[in-house]
Every structure is written in structure tokens, then in C-alpha cells.
Amino acid sequence: MRAGRSSGEAGRIASGAVSAVALGASWINQVERLFALITDKQIRRGVHRSTEALENDIRVFIDAHNTNAKPFRWTKSADDILAAIHRFCVKTQQLGRTAESGH
């Protein structure tokens, strides 16, 4: 996933920079993943004496990341995800029944 700096780049990024995204996957998950990557690789490892220094370091990191950008890979199949959702729904329904019965 490529990350941009300005709203002018947003159209270019949204129009094809992200590839191999699982069907039904939310783009917000990829945005969250990018922020986690920036946090892990840049923010926690650096010493930033000002907001300006932090912003500059994040931009440098994004530029370096974009020179060799690769799509994020989904590690679960659609069947695995649907099975997890089903398990969640069953547990939620069981909890609802327990709450209704007062136990």
C-alpha cells in the first residue's frame, strides 16, 4: 500500500495503488495497518524533539516505504473469516440468552 502526503495524491492512491485486496475487505483496515507500521517502525524508534521533526521523520519513512511498496497480504481465507464471524455470532447469541434469563 502506498501512502500519500496531500489530498491531491489521494485520487492517484485510491485509483490503483492498492492491489490484491480480499473481496469484502475494508480499506480502513489497510489504513490502520499503515499507521501501525509507521508507529512500529518510525515513531517508537525515534526521538522527536518537536512536532515538525516528527512530521519530517514520518514523511521520510513514507517516501522510503513507497519506493518499494508491496500490497498487504491477507493471511486468512474467506472461509476462515466467515467461520470466525459465525463463531462470534453464536457466542453473542448465547450471551444474549444468558442475560435475558438472568444467569
C-alpha positions in Angstrom: 0.0 0.0 0.0 1.3 3.4 -0.9 0.8 6.3 1.4 0.5 9.9 0.2 1.1 13.3 1.7 -1.5 15.5 0.2 -5.2 15.4 -0.8 -4.0 15.8 -4.4 -2.4 12.4 -4.2 -5.5 10.8 -2.8 -7.1 10.2 -6.1 -4.0 8.6 -7.5 -3.6 6.4 -4.5 -7.3 5.3 -4.4 -7.3 4.6 -8.2 -4.9 1.7 -8.1 -2.0 1.8 -5.8 -3.6 -0.9 -3.6 -3.8 -4.4 -5.2 -4.6 -7.9 -4.3 -7.2 -6.9 -1.7 -9.5 -9.7 -0.5 -13.1 -9.2 -1.5 -15.2 -7.6 1.2 -12.1 -6.2 2.9 -12.4 -2.7 4.2 -9.9 -0.1 3.0 -9.9 1.3 6.5 -8.1 -1.9 7.7 -5.3 -1.1 5.3 -5.1 2.5 6.6 -5.0 1.2 10.1 -2.2 -1.3 9.1 -0.2 1.6 7.6 -0.5 3.6 10.8 0.6 0.6 12.8 3.6 0.2 10.5 4.6 3.8 10.9 4.1 3.6 14.6 6.2 0.4 15.0 9.0 1.3 12.5 9.3 5.1 12.9 7.6 6.7 15.9 8.5 4.3 18.6 12.1 4.0 17.4 12.8 7.7 17.0 13.4 10.7 19.3 11.4 13.6 18.1 12.2 16.9 19.8 9.3 18.8 18.0 6.2 18.2 16.1 8.0 19.4 13.0 10.7 16.8 13.5 8.1 14.1 13.9 6.3 15.1 10.8 9.5 15.2 8.8 10.6 11.7 10.0 7.1 10.3 9.1 7.4 11.8 5.6 10.9 10.4 5.2 9.6 7.0 6.3 6.6 7.1 3.9 8.9 8.2 1.0 11.3 5.3 1.7 8.3 2.9 2.1 6.8 4.0 -1.2 10.0 3.3 -3.2 9.5 -0.4 -2.6 5.8 -0.6 -1.7 4.1 -4.0 -1.7 0.5 -4.9 -1.1 -0.5 -6.0 2.3 -1.2 -9.8 2.2 -4.3 -11.2 3.9 -3.4 -14.3 5.9 -6.9 -15.7 6.3 -9.1 -17.2 3.6 -12.7 -16.1 3.1 -13.8 -19.4 4.6 -11.7 -18.8 7.8 -13.1 -15.3 8.2 -16.7 -16.4 7.7 -16.2 -19.2 10.2 -14.8 -16.7 12.7 -17.8 -14.5 12.2 -20.2 -17.4 12.6 -18.5 -18.4 15.9 -18.8 -14.8 17.1 -22.5 -14.7 16.2 -23.1 -18.0 18.1 -21.3 -16.7 21.2 -23.1 -13.4 21.1 -26.5 -15.1 20.8 -25.6 -17.4 23.7 -24.6 -14.4 25.8 -27.8 -12.6 24.9 -29.9 -15.6 26.1 -27.9 -15.8 29.3 -28.5 -12.1 30.0 -32.2 -12.4 29.3 -32.6 -15.3 31.7 -30.8 -13.5 34.5 -28.0 -16.0 34.8 
